[in-house]
Amino acid sequence: MTKPVRYQRGCLYSENGVWFVRYRERVSHRDGSTKWKRRAKRLGTTDEFPTEGHVESERTAFMQKINAGQFAPDTSMTLKDFVELSYLPWAKAEHRASTYKGYGEIWENQIRDRIGHLYMREIRTVHVSRMLRTIAAEKDLTKTTLQHFKSVLSGIFTYAKNEGAFDGVNPVQGAMIPSKAREPGETFAYNLTQILQILDILPLLPKSAVAMASFAGLREGELRGVQWPDYTGTELTVNRSIWKAVINQPKTRASRDAVPVIAALAMILDEYRRSMGNPRDGAIFHSGDGEPMDMDKLAQRLIRPAIEAHGVPWFGWHGFRRGIASNLYALGANDKVVQRILRHAKPHVTRERYIKAFDPAVIEAMQKMQATLDAMKPWPVTGQQTYSQIAGKLHKQNVGEVAERLKAAVC
């Protein structure tokens, strides 16, 4: 039987302004024997990649190709070796950057030091159950958080079964969450009255972002990624999501869909667009330099202080997304329609986690919300009259003023 080859990380080094990774490669000879030869691969210059952190992704990608044909995980490995040499490199290549980061943190902070020393073939359900009980006893965590830890570990063993590093039933499946662990806290959603109050308080740019989250249900990363070509005046197509500096496609195929734009949202976006000089391209929300705005900074430095000063609590960006689910449901839309508007892949996610309220097509559901808004506030439907002219509370600003004030608040 061929002896398994350990996963190679590669040795990264620079020489004469060039980055290299050194690794070993098995070379076959005519007599049938094989020997290991040391090799080096040029990754780029130090001008292209100033630090090791910048070139790390190049090293990882290259070594994954080298290892793909050589590394053979087996049941004699410890969990720590399998996760760090096989699972995490795979997860980095397969998952979104934010997902990979979360998995890595759970492994390092919760799992590795507790059961990482065990051999793959020895791990049983009892080990996982004891680990979960220990974590619950040491830390004040909710059952939802513990379930997330369990799901990550279960995913590791699912991958191990596919790679031949584990045989038998996944030992994580039968592990129980401690019954005395804390129940998860309640999540909150904004109702229509609160949303209208928030829109009255905010300047035009943050008001537009809140309106898009409230009336179209975009996630925080999707708000960062939305661009003017995605908006037609009657619908908004979600084409990208941005996490830190990483641009991704939306979470699922269902998330990459168009959302109807009701008149209340169109009016606010059109007014904002005019104030910015009627741009045709680029990020809708930016602080004057064209780069997508950090929505968390916008919220923490501008939106949250402004609304809390008026007695309105801050529930986070997801409070607006839960709000559209709850508001539509309260207006008579069934959970399947709400699922389509939120662009969830599975209806139970909408029903269990987003609807906080209390069968027509999607357009009809959105029109019901618009009709309710019309009854609460005299939103203009035709003509050139703007909301700020009616309410007399918001002042139109030119491009320079918007960019200057928002850049100072967010950057």
C-alpha positions as CSV (number, residue, x, y, z in Angstrom):
1,M,0.0,0.0,0.0
2,T,1.3,3.4,-0.9
3,K,2.1,5.5,2.1
4,P,0.1,8.7,2.3
5,V,1.9,12.0,1.7
6,R,1.6,14.8,4.2
7,Y,0.1,18.0,3.1
8,Q,2.7,20.5,2.1
9,R,2.4,24.1,3.2
10,G,5.3,25.3,1.1
11,C,8.1,27.6,2.4
12,L,7.5,31.2,1.4
13,Y,10.6,33.5,0.9
14,S,11.7,36.5,-1.1
15,E,14.9,36.9,-3.1
16,N,16.1,39.9,-5.1
17,G,12.6,41.5,-5.0
18,V,10.8,38.3,-6.0
19,W,8.5,36.0,-4.0
20,F,9.0,32.3,-4.2
21,V,7.4,29.2,-2.6
22,R,9.7,26.2,-2.0
23,Y,8.1,22.7,-2.1
24,R,8.9,19.1,-2.8
25,E,7.8,17.2,-5.9
26,R,8.0,13.4,-6.4
27,V,9.9,12.5,-9.6
28,S,9.7,9.1,-11.2
29,H,12.8,7.4,-12.7
30,R,13.1,4.9,-15.6
31,D,13.8,2.1,-13.2
32,G,10.4,2.7,-11.5
33,S,11.8,4.3,-8.4
34,T,10.7,7.7,-7.2
35,K,12.6,10.4,-5.4
36,W,11.7,13.8,-3.9
37,K,13.1,16.9,-5.5
38,R,13.1,20.3,-4.1
39,R,11.4,22.9,-6.3
40,A,10.7,26.6,-6.2
41,K,7.8,28.5,-7.8
42,R,7.9,32.2,-8.7
43,L,4.8,33.9,-7.3
44,G,5.4,37.6,-8.1
45,T,7.5,40.6,-7.3
46,T,7.6,42.5,-4.0
47,D,6.2,45.5,-5.9
48,E,3.1,43.4,-6.7
49,F,2.9,41.9,-3.2
50,P,4.6,44.2,-0.7
51,T,4.2,41.9,2.3
52,E,3.8,38.2,3.1
53,G,0.1,38.8,3.8
54,H,-0.4,40.1,0.3
55,V,1.2,37.1,-1.4
56,E,-0.3,34.5,0.9
57,S,-3.3,33.9,-1.3
58,E,-1.0,33.1,-4.2
59,R,1.0,30.7,-2.1
60,T,-2.2,29.0,-0.9
61,A,-3.7,28.6,-4.4
62,F,-0.5,27.1,-5.8
63,M,0.1,24.7,-3.0
64,Q,-3.5,23.5,-3.3
65,K,-2.7,22.5,-6.9
66,I,0.5,20.7,-5.8
67,N,-1.2,18.8,-3.0
68,A,-4.3,17.9,-5.0
69,G,-2.4,15.0,-6.7
70,Q,-0.3,14.0,-3.7
71,F,-2.1,14.3,-0.4
72,A,-4.1,11.4,0.8
73,P,-5.9,11.9,4.2
74,D,-6.4,8.7,6.2
75,T,-8.0,7.6,9.4
76,S,-4.7,7.6,11.3
77,M,-4.6,11.4,11.3
78,T,-5.5,13.4,14.3
79,L,-8.5,15.8,13.9
80,K,-6.1,18.7,14.2
81,D,-4.0,17.5,11.3
82,F,-7.0,16.8,9.1
83,V,-8.6,20.1,9.7
84,E,-5.6,22.3,9.3
85,L,-3.9,20.4,6.5
86,S,-7.0,19.4,4.5
87,Y,-10.4,20.8,5.6
88,L,-9.5,24.5,6.1
89,P,-7.6,24.8,2.7
90,W,-10.6,23.2,1.0
91,A,-13.0,25.5,2.9
92,K,-11.0,28.6,1.9
93,A,-11.3,27.6,-1.8
94,E,-15.0,26.6,-1.7
95,H,-16.7,29.1,0.6
96,R,-17.1,32.8,0.8
97,A,-14.3,34.7,2.7
98,S,-16.7,35.6,5.6
99,T,-17.8,32.0,5.9
100,Y,-14.2,30.7,5.9
101,K,-13.2,33.2,8.6
102,G,-16.1,32.1,10.8
103,Y,-15.3,28.4,10.4
104,G,-11.6,29.1,11.2
105,E,-12.4,31.1,14.3
106,I,-14.8,28.4,15.6
107,W,-12.1,25.7,15.1
108,E,-9.3,27.7,16.7
109,N,-11.4,29.1,19.7
110,Q,-13.8,26.3,20.5
111,I,-12.9,22.9,19.0
112,R,-9.1,22.5,18.4
113,D,-7.8,22.5,22.0
114,R,-10.6,20.3,23.2
115,I,-10.7,17.3,20.8
116,G,-8.1,18.2,18.2
117,H,-5.6,15.7,19.6
118,L,-7.9,12.7,19.0
119,Y,-7.4,10.5,16.0
120,M,-10.1,10.7,13.4
121,R,-11.0,7.0,13.7
122,E,-11.4,7.2,17.5
123,I,-13.8,10.2,17.7
124,R,-17.3,9.2,18.9
125,T,-20.5,11.0,19.7
126,V,-19.6,11.0,23.4
127,H,-16.5,13.1,22.7
128,V,-18.6,15.7,20.9
129,S,-21.3,15.7,23.6
130,R,-18.7,16.2,26.3
131,M,-17.1,19.0,24.3
132,L,-20.4,20.9,24.0
133,R,-21.2,20.4,27.7
134,T,-17.7,21.8,28.6
135,I,-18.2,24.8,26.4
136,A,-21.6,25.5,27.8
137,A,-20.3,25.2,31.4
138,E,-17.3,27.6,30.7
139,K,-19.1,30.2,28.6
140,D,-22.4,31.9,28.7
141,L,-23.5,30.9,25.2
142,T,-26.9,30.4,23.6
143,K,-28.2,27.1,22.3
144,T,-28.1,28.7,18.8
145,T,-24.4,29.4,19.1
146,L,-23.6,25.9,20.4
147,Q,-25.6,24.5,17.5
148,H,-23.5,26.5,15.1
149,F,-20.3,24.9,16.6
150,K,-21.9,21.5,16.2
151,S,-22.8,22.2,12.6
152,V,-19.2,23.3,11.8
153,L,-17.8,20.1,13.3
154,S,-20.4,18.0,11.5
155,G,-19.3,19.6,8.2
156,I,-15.7,18.7,9.0
157,F,-16.7,15.0,9.3
158,T,-18.8,15.1,6.2
159,Y,-15.9,16.3,4.3
160,A,-13.6,13.7,6.0
161,K,-16.0,10.9,4.8
162,N,-15.7,12.1,1.3
163,E,-11.9,12.3,1.5
164,G,-11.5,8.8,3.0
165,A,-10.3,10.2,6.4
166,F,-13.3,8.8,8.3
167,D,-15.6,5.8,7.9
168,G,-18.9,5.1,9.5
169,V,-21.7,7.3,10.8
170,N,-20.9,11.0,11.4
171,P,-20.3,11.1,15.2
172,V,-21.6,14.7,15.5
173,Q,-25.1,13.9,14.4
174,G,-26.3,12.4,17.7
175,A,-24.6,14.8,20.0
176,M,-27.1,16.8,22.1
177,I,-27.1,20.5,22.9
178,P,-27.1,21.0,26.7
179,S,-30.6,21.6,27.8
180,K,-29.5,24.2,30.4
181,A,-27.7,26.4,27.9
182,R,-29.2,29.9,27.5
183,E,-32.0,30.4,25.1
184,P,-31.2,32.8,22.3
185,G,-32.3,36.4,22.7
186,E,-35.2,37.9,20.8
187,T,-34.5,39.6,17.5
188,F,-36.4,42.7,16.5
189,A,-37.9,44.2,13.4
190,Y,-38.9,47.8,12.5
191,N,-42.6,48.4,11.9
192,L,-43.8,50.9,9.3
193,T,-44.3,53.7,11.8
194,Q,-40.7,53.4,13.0
195,I,-39.4,53.3,9.5
196,L,-41.2,56.5,8.5
197,Q,-39.9,58.1,11.7
198,I,-36.3,57.1,10.9
199,L,-36.7,58.4,7.3
200,D,-37.9,61.8,8.6
201,I,-34.8,62.0,10.9
202,L,-32.0,61.1,8.5
203,P,-30.1,63.1,5.7
204,L,-30.6,62.0,2.2
205,L,-27.8,59.4,1.7
206,P,-28.4,57.4,4.9
207,K,-32.1,57.8,4.4
208,S,-31.8,56.2,0.9
209,A,-29.8,53.3,2.4
210,V,-32.4,52.7,5.1
211,A,-35.2,53.0,2.5
212,M,-33.6,50.4,0.3
213,A,-33.1,48.0,3.3
214,S,-36.7,48.6,4.5
215,F,-38.6,48.5,1.3
216,A,-36.4,46.1,-0.8
217,G,-34.9,43.9,1.9
218,L,-31.3,44.2,0.9
219,R,-28.7,42.8,3.3
220,E,-25.8,45.0,4.6
221,G,-23.3,43.5,2.1
222,E,-25.7,43.9,-0.7
223,L,-26.2,47.6,0.1
224,R,-22.5,48.0,-0.2
225,G,-22.5,46.2,-3.6
226,V,-25.5,47.7,-5.3
227,Q,-24.7,49.9,-8.3
228,W,-26.8,52.4,-10.3
229,P,-27.2,50.0,-13.4
230,D,-28.9,47.6,-11.0
231,Y,-31.7,50.1,-10.4
232,T,-34.3,50.6,-13.2
233,G,-36.8,52.7,-11.4
234,T,-39.3,49.8,-11.1
235,E,-37.0,47.0,-9.9
236,L,-33.7,46.4,-8.2
237,T,-31.4,43.5,-9.2
238,V,-29.1,42.1,-6.6
239,N,-25.9,41.2,-8.4
240,R,-23.1,41.3,-5.8
241,S,-22.4,41.5,-2.1
242,I,-19.3,43.0,-0.5
243,W,-17.7,41.8,2.8
244,K,-14.7,43.9,3.8
245,A,-12.7,44.2,0.5
246,V,-14.1,40.9,-0.9
247,I,-16.7,41.1,-3.7
248,N,-18.9,38.1,-3.9
249,Q,-22.0,37.0,-5.6
250,P,-25.1,37.0,-3.3
251,K,-25.3,34.1,-0.8
252,T,-27.5,31.8,-2.9
253,R,-29.0,31.5,-6.4
254,A,-32.3,32.7,-4.9
255,S,-30.5,35.8,-3.6
256,R,-29.4,36.7,-7.1
257,D,-32.8,38.0,-8.1
258,A,-34.7,41.2,-8.8
259,V,-36.9,43.0,-6.2
260,P,-39.9,45.2,-7.1
261,V,-39.4,48.8,-6.3
262,I,-42.4,50.6,-4.8
263,A,-43.1,54.3,-5.4
264,A,-41.9,55.3,-1.9
265,L,-38.5,53.8,-2.5
266,A,-38.2,55.1,-6.1
267,M,-39.0,58.6,-5.0
268,I,-36.2,58.6,-2.4
269,L,-33.7,57.0,-4.7
270,D,-34.5,59.4,-7.5
271,E,-34.1,62.4,-5.3
272,Y,-30.8,61.1,-4.0
273,R,-29.6,60.4,-7.5
274,R,-30.4,63.9,-8.6
275,S,-28.5,65.3,-5.6
276,M,-25.5,63.3,-6.7
277,G,-25.5,64.6,-10.2
278,N,-27.6,61.8,-11.9
279,P,-24.8,59.2,-12.1
280,R,-25.3,56.3,-14.4
281,D,-22.6,54.0,-13.1
282,G,-20.7,53.1,-9.9
283,A,-21.7,52.3,-6.4
284,I,-25.0,53.8,-5.3
285,F,-23.7,54.4,-1.7
286,H,-20.2,55.9,-1.4
287,S,-18.6,58.7,0.5
288,G,-17.4,60.8,-2.4
289,D,-14.5,58.7,-3.7
290,G,-16.5,56.2,-5.6
291,E,-15.5,53.3,-3.3
292,P,-18.4,51.4,-1.7
293,M,-19.4,52.8,1.6
294,D,-18.8,50.9,4.9
295,M,-22.4,50.5,6.0
296,D,-21.4,49.6,9.5
297,K,-19.5,52.8,10.0
298,L,-22.4,54.7,8.4
299,A,-24.8,53.1,10.9
300,Q,-22.6,53.5,14.0
301,R,-21.4,57.1,13.3
302,L,-24.4,58.7,11.8
303,I,-27.7,56.6,11.7
304,R,-27.6,55.1,15.2
305,P,-26.8,58.4,17.1
306,A,-29.4,60.3,15.1
307,I,-32.3,57.9,15.7
308,E,-31.5,57.1,19.3
309,A,-31.5,60.9,20.0
310,H,-35.2,60.7,18.9
311,G,-36.0,57.7,21.0
312,V,-35.9,55.1,18.2
313,P,-33.8,52.0,19.1
314,W,-31.1,50.7,16.7
315,F,-31.8,47.0,15.7
316,G,-29.0,46.8,13.1
317,W,-29.4,46.6,9.4
318,H,-31.1,43.2,9.7
319,G,-33.8,44.9,11.7
320,F,-35.0,46.5,8.4
321,R,-34.8,43.2,6.6
322,R,-36.9,41.5,9.3
323,G,-39.1,44.5,9.1
324,I,-40.1,44.0,5.5
325,A,-40.9,40.4,6.2
326,S,-43.0,41.2,9.2
327,N,-44.8,44.2,7.6
328,L,-45.7,42.2,4.4
329,Y,-46.9,39.3,6.4
330,A,-49.0,41.5,8.6
331,L,-50.5,43.0,5.4
332,G,-51.7,39.5,4.3
333,A,-48.8,38.2,2.1
334,N,-48.1,34.5,2.7
335,D,-44.7,33.3,3.7
336,K,-44.0,32.0,0.2
337,V,-44.3,35.5,-1.2
338,V,-42.3,37.0,1.6
339,Q,-39.6,34.4,0.9
340,R,-39.4,35.4,-2.7
341,I,-39.1,39.1,-1.8
342,L,-36.3,38.4,0.7
343,R,-34.7,36.0,-1.8
344,H,-34.3,33.1,0.6
345,A,-33.5,29.7,-0.7
346,K,-35.7,27.9,1.9
347,P,-39.1,29.1,3.1
348,H,-38.5,27.9,6.7
349,V,-35.7,30.5,7.1
350,T,-38.2,33.3,6.3
351,R,-40.8,31.9,8.5
352,E,-38.7,31.0,11.6
353,R,-36.1,33.8,11.6
354,Y,-37.5,36.9,9.8
355,I,-41.3,37.2,10.2
356,K,-41.9,39.0,13.4
357,A,-45.5,40.0,12.7
358,F,-47.9,39.4,14.8
359,D,-52.1,34.1,-2.4
360,P,-51.2,37.0,-4.1
361,A,-48.2,37.5,-6.3
362,V,-45.1,39.5,-5.2
363,I,-46.1,42.7,-7.0
364,E,-49.5,42.6,-5.2
365,A,-47.9,42.2,-1.8
366,M,-45.6,45.2,-2.5
367,Q,-48.5,47.3,-3.7
368,K,-50.4,46.6,-0.5
369,M,-47.4,48.0,1.5
370,Q,-47.4,51.1,-0.8
371,A,-51.1,51.6,-0.3
372,T,-50.6,51.5,3.4
373,L,-47.8,54.0,3.2
374,D,-50.0,56.2,1.0
375,A,-52.6,56.3,3.8
376,M,-50.1,57.1,6.4
377,K,-48.2,59.8,4.5
378,P,-48.9,61.8,1.3
379,W,-46.2,60.1,-0.9
380,P,-46.1,61.8,-4.3
381,V,-46.8,59.4,-7.2
382,T,-46.6,61.7,-10.2
383,G,-45.2,65.1,-11.1
384,Q,-41.9,66.7,-9.9
385,Q,-42.9,67.4,-6.3
386,T,-40.5,65.7,-3.9
387,Y,-41.1,64.3,-0.4
388,S,-38.9,67.0,1.1
389,Q,-41.1,69.7,-0.4
390,I,-44.1,68.1,1.2
391,A,-42.7,67.4,4.6
392,G,-40.5,70.5,4.7
393,K,-38.0,68.5,6.8
394,L,-35.2,67.5,4.5
395,H,-33.1,69.8,2.5
396,K,-31.7,69.1,-0.9
397,Q,-27.9,69.1,-1.0
398,N,-25.5,69.3,-3.9
399,V,-22.9,66.6,-4.7
400,G,-20.0,68.3,-2.9
401,E,-22.0,68.9,0.3
402,V,-23.2,65.3,0.4
403,A,-19.7,63.9,-0.2
404,E,-18.0,66.2,2.2
405,R,-20.3,65.6,5.2
406,L,-20.7,61.8,4.7
407,K,-16.9,61.3,4.1
408,A,-16.3,63.1,7.4
409,A,-18.9,61.0,9.2
410,V,-18.0,57.6,7.8
411,C,-14.3,57.6,7.0
